[in-house]
Amino acid sequence: MPMTLPAPARSLAAVALLAFGTVGLPATAEAQTGASDWSGQVTLYGWGAGVGGDLTPFTGAPTLSFDKSLSEVLEDLDGAFFATGLVRRGDFVVVGDFTYSASSRDGLVPPGVPAAGEVDITSVTLAAGQRFRPAAGTTVDLLGGFRHWRLNGLVEVPLAGVRAEREVTFTDPILALRVNTEVAPRWSLIGYADVGGFGVGSESTWQGVVTANYQATDNLYLSAGWRHLYLDYRDGGTRFEGYLSGPLIGATWRF
């Protein structure tokens, strides 16, 4: 029988890095780079994501059910590290991302028994593709690659002698689309979407992102927006199906 912790898995995304370096340069600034020159950028993000879904470590283990808002996610964060980068030569684009977050939560399970839960997530993304320029001030990137995941979930109910823990690793192929368009001097909008899994690693995963970006200096860009990430992973008795969704802010340094 599933049992519910008050928020063990809100930790899945208290703060997270936006994969693929989605916040980038205005399209006109990108176009200034020569076709034979390499250019790059490094981006750091904060992502305050509410969490919803279910995690079952293995067959017969308690199921952690969660649905928490942005105002509740930060208090349980144990640690996080995020970094992403993009390099480009002409219209050839390579993007990479590393994300790590870990959180824990003490609470109660019915009928009021003390329990504790922990959730750790690590992901590494690498993709490459082609840039197209359908109109002045607009670029479109078509990308393909992979996202490698490590998930670790733990639930403990000491009075019942229950300790359920499982670590899994898997790799998802992904396809992505990124559109960057200038809307005013120093301002741009970016829309990003990817889809993957296809039963190779997870059953399915997808995400959507929209950001507004401001050029603060020649090399520094600031951004704000919203990101929603979904994952459905099943392997034997292990299952995680849930989403991470919330606002984000970021800073990009161009070189």
C-alpha positions as CSV (number, residue, x, y, z in Angstrom):
1,M,0.0,0.0,0.0
2,P,1.4,3.4,-0.9
3,M,2.1,5.8,1.9
4,T,2.7,9.5,1.7
5,L,5.5,11.6,3.1
6,P,4.7,15.3,3.7
7,A,7.3,16.5,1.2
8,P,10.4,14.2,0.8
9,A,10.7,14.8,-2.9
10,R,10.2,18.5,-3.0
11,S,14.0,18.4,-2.9
12,L,14.1,17.1,-6.4
13,A,14.3,20.6,-7.7
14,A,14.6,23.2,-5.0
15,V,17.1,25.0,-7.2
16,A,18.2,23.7,-10.6
17,L,20.1,24.6,-13.6
18,L,18.4,25.0,-16.9
19,A,19.7,22.3,-19.2
20,F,21.2,23.2,-22.6
21,G,22.1,26.8,-21.7
22,T,18.7,27.9,-22.9
23,V,19.2,31.6,-22.0
24,G,21.6,32.9,-24.6
25,L,22.6,35.8,-26.6
26,P,20.3,38.0,-28.7
27,A,20.3,36.7,-32.3
28,T,21.9,39.8,-33.6
29,A,24.8,39.6,-31.2
30,E,25.3,35.9,-32.1
31,A,25.4,36.7,-35.8
32,Q,28.4,39.0,-35.3
33,T,30.7,36.0,-34.7
34,G,32.7,35.0,-37.8
35,A,31.8,31.7,-39.6
36,S,35.3,30.3,-39.0
37,D,35.6,31.5,-35.4
38,W,34.8,29.7,-32.2
39,S,32.7,31.5,-29.6
40,G,31.2,30.4,-26.3
41,Q,29.2,31.2,-23.2
42,V,28.8,30.0,-19.7
43,T,25.5,30.2,-17.8
44,L,24.5,29.8,-14.2
45,Y,20.8,29.6,-13.2
46,G,18.6,29.5,-10.1
47,W,15.4,27.5,-10.5
48,G,12.7,27.5,-7.8
49,A,10.7,24.5,-8.9
50,G,7.6,23.1,-7.3
51,V,7.4,19.3,-7.5
52,G,4.6,16.8,-8.2
53,G,4.6,13.0,-8.7
54,D,5.4,9.6,-7.1
55,L,8.6,7.7,-6.4
56,T,8.7,4.0,-5.6
57,P,12.2,2.7,-4.9
58,F,11.4,-1.0,-5.6
59,T,8.5,-3.5,-5.5
60,G,6.9,-3.5,-2.0
61,A,8.7,-0.3,-0.9
62,P,6.7,2.7,0.3
63,T,5.7,5.2,-2.4
64,L,6.6,8.8,-1.8
65,S,3.9,11.1,-3.1
66,F,4.5,14.8,-3.3
67,D,3.0,18.0,-4.6
68,K,4.7,21.1,-3.2
69,S,4.7,24.8,-4.2
70,L,7.6,27.2,-4.8
71,S,7.3,28.7,-1.3
72,E,8.0,25.3,0.3
73,V,10.9,23.9,-1.7
74,L,14.0,25.8,-0.4
75,E,13.9,24.8,3.3
76,D,14.8,21.1,2.6
77,L,17.7,21.7,0.2
78,D,20.9,20.0,1.4
79,G,23.1,21.1,-1.5
80,A,23.2,21.9,-5.2
81,F,25.6,22.7,-8.0
82,F,24.8,23.7,-11.6
83,A,26.9,24.7,-14.6
84,T,26.2,24.8,-18.3
85,G,28.0,25.9,-21.4
86,L,27.7,26.4,-25.2
87,V,30.3,26.6,-27.9
88,R,29.7,27.5,-31.6
89,R,31.6,27.7,-34.8
90,G,29.6,29.2,-37.6
91,D,26.2,27.4,-37.5
92,F,27.5,24.3,-35.7
93,V,26.4,24.3,-32.0
94,V,27.5,22.2,-29.1
95,V,25.8,22.5,-25.7
96,G,26.5,20.8,-22.3
97,D,25.0,20.8,-18.8
98,F,25.7,19.4,-15.4
99,T,23.1,19.5,-12.6
100,Y,23.2,18.2,-9.1
101,S,20.7,18.6,-6.2
102,A,20.2,16.8,-2.9
103,S,17.5,17.3,-0.3
104,S,16.0,15.6,2.8
105,R,12.8,15.8,4.7
106,D,11.5,14.6,8.1
107,G,7.8,14.0,8.5
108,L,5.0,11.6,9.3
109,V,3.3,8.8,7.5
110,P,-0.2,7.4,8.4
111,P,-1.2,7.0,11.1
112,G,1.2,9.6,12.3
113,V,4.4,7.5,12.4
114,P,7.7,9.5,12.1
115,A,9.5,9.0,8.8
116,A,12.3,10.6,6.7
117,G,13.0,10.8,3.0
118,E,15.9,11.8,0.8
119,V,16.1,12.4,-2.9
120,D,19.3,13.1,-5.0
121,I,19.4,13.9,-8.7
122,T,22.4,14.2,-11.0
123,S,22.1,14.8,-14.7
124,V,24.6,15.4,-17.5
125,T,23.5,16.6,-20.9
126,L,25.4,16.8,-24.2
127,A,23.9,17.7,-27.6
128,A,25.0,19.2,-30.9
129,G,23.2,20.5,-34.0
130,Q,22.7,23.0,-36.7
131,R,21.7,26.7,-36.5
132,F,19.4,28.2,-39.0
133,R,18.5,31.9,-39.6
134,P,15.0,32.1,-41.0
135,A,14.7,35.9,-40.6
136,A,16.7,38.9,-39.5
137,G,17.2,38.9,-35.7
138,T,16.0,35.2,-35.3
139,T,17.9,31.9,-35.0
140,V,16.6,28.4,-34.8
141,D,18.8,25.5,-33.4
142,L,17.9,21.9,-34.1
143,L,19.8,19.6,-31.7
144,G,20.2,15.9,-30.9
145,G,22.1,14.2,-28.1
146,F,21.6,12.5,-24.7
147,R,20.9,13.2,-21.1
148,H,22.4,10.8,-18.5
149,W,20.6,10.6,-15.1
150,R,21.4,9.3,-11.7
151,L,18.5,9.1,-9.3
152,N,18.7,8.1,-5.6
153,G,15.6,7.8,-3.4
154,L,15.3,6.8,0.2
155,V,12.5,6.5,2.7
156,E,12.9,5.4,6.3
157,V,10.2,4.5,8.9
158,P,12.3,3.6,12.0
159,L,9.4,2.4,14.3
160,A,8.3,0.0,11.6
161,G,11.8,-1.1,10.7
162,V,11.4,0.1,7.2
163,R,14.3,1.4,5.1
164,A,13.8,1.5,1.3
165,E,16.6,2.9,-0.9
166,R,17.4,2.6,-4.6
167,E,19.9,4.2,-6.9
168,V,19.4,4.0,-10.7
169,T,21.3,5.3,-13.6
170,F,20.1,5.6,-17.2
171,T,20.6,7.6,-20.4
172,D,17.9,9.2,-22.5
173,P,18.3,10.2,-26.2
174,I,16.8,13.6,-26.8
175,L,15.7,15.9,-29.6
176,A,15.5,19.6,-29.0
177,L,14.4,22.9,-30.7
178,R,15.6,26.3,-29.6
179,V,14.3,29.6,-31.0
180,N,16.0,33.0,-30.2
181,T,14.5,36.2,-31.5
182,E,15.3,39.9,-30.8
183,V,12.3,41.9,-29.8
184,A,13.9,45.3,-29.0
185,P,17.4,46.7,-28.6
186,R,19.1,44.7,-25.8
187,W,16.0,42.5,-25.4
188,S,15.3,39.0,-26.7
189,L,12.9,36.1,-26.2
190,I,13.9,32.4,-26.2
191,G,11.6,29.4,-26.5
192,Y,13.0,25.9,-25.9
193,A,11.5,22.4,-26.0
194,D,13.0,18.9,-26.0
195,V,11.6,15.4,-26.0
196,G,13.3,12.1,-25.3
197,G,13.4,8.7,-23.6
198,F,11.4,6.8,-26.2
199,G,11.7,3.7,-23.9
200,V,15.5,3.6,-24.2
201,G,16.3,5.0,-20.8
202,S,13.1,6.4,-19.4
203,E,9.6,5.8,-20.8
204,S,9.5,9.5,-21.7
205,T,10.8,12.9,-20.7
206,W,10.1,16.4,-22.0
207,Q,10.5,20.0,-21.1
208,G,9.5,23.4,-22.1
209,V,11.2,26.8,-21.3
210,V,10.4,30.4,-22.1
211,T,12.8,33.2,-21.1
212,A,13.2,37.0,-21.5
213,N,16.8,38.1,-21.8
214,Y,18.5,41.5,-21.3
215,Q,22.0,42.5,-22.5
216,A,23.5,44.3,-19.5
217,T,27.0,44.7,-21.0
218,D,28.9,43.6,-24.1
219,N,29.5,40.2,-22.5
220,L,26.9,39.8,-19.7
221,Y,23.2,38.8,-20.3
222,L,20.5,38.5,-17.6
223,S,17.3,36.5,-18.0
224,A,14.1,35.4,-16.3
225,G,11.4,32.9,-17.3
226,W,9.7,29.6,-16.6
227,R,10.7,26.0,-17.0
228,H,8.7,22.7,-16.8
229,L,10.4,19.3,-16.8
230,Y,8.7,15.9,-16.9
231,L,10.1,12.4,-16.4
232,D,8.5,9.0,-16.4
233,Y,11.0,6.2,-15.5
234,R,10.1,2.6,-14.9
235,D,12.3,-0.4,-14.4
236,G,10.9,-3.5,-12.7
237,G,9.5,-2.3,-9.4
238,T,11.3,1.0,-9.5
239,R,9.3,3.9,-10.7
240,F,9.5,7.7,-10.8
241,E,6.8,9.7,-12.5
242,G,6.7,13.4,-11.8
243,Y,7.4,17.0,-12.9
244,L,9.5,20.0,-11.8
245,S,8.0,23.3,-12.6
246,G,8.7,26.9,-11.6
247,P,10.3,30.3,-12.3
248,L,14.0,30.7,-13.1
249,I,16.6,33.5,-13.3
250,G,20.0,33.3,-14.9
251,A,23.2,35.1,-15.9
252,T,25.2,34.4,-19.1
253,W,28.9,35.4,-19.7
254,R,29.9,35.4,-23.4
255,F,33.5,34.9,-24.5
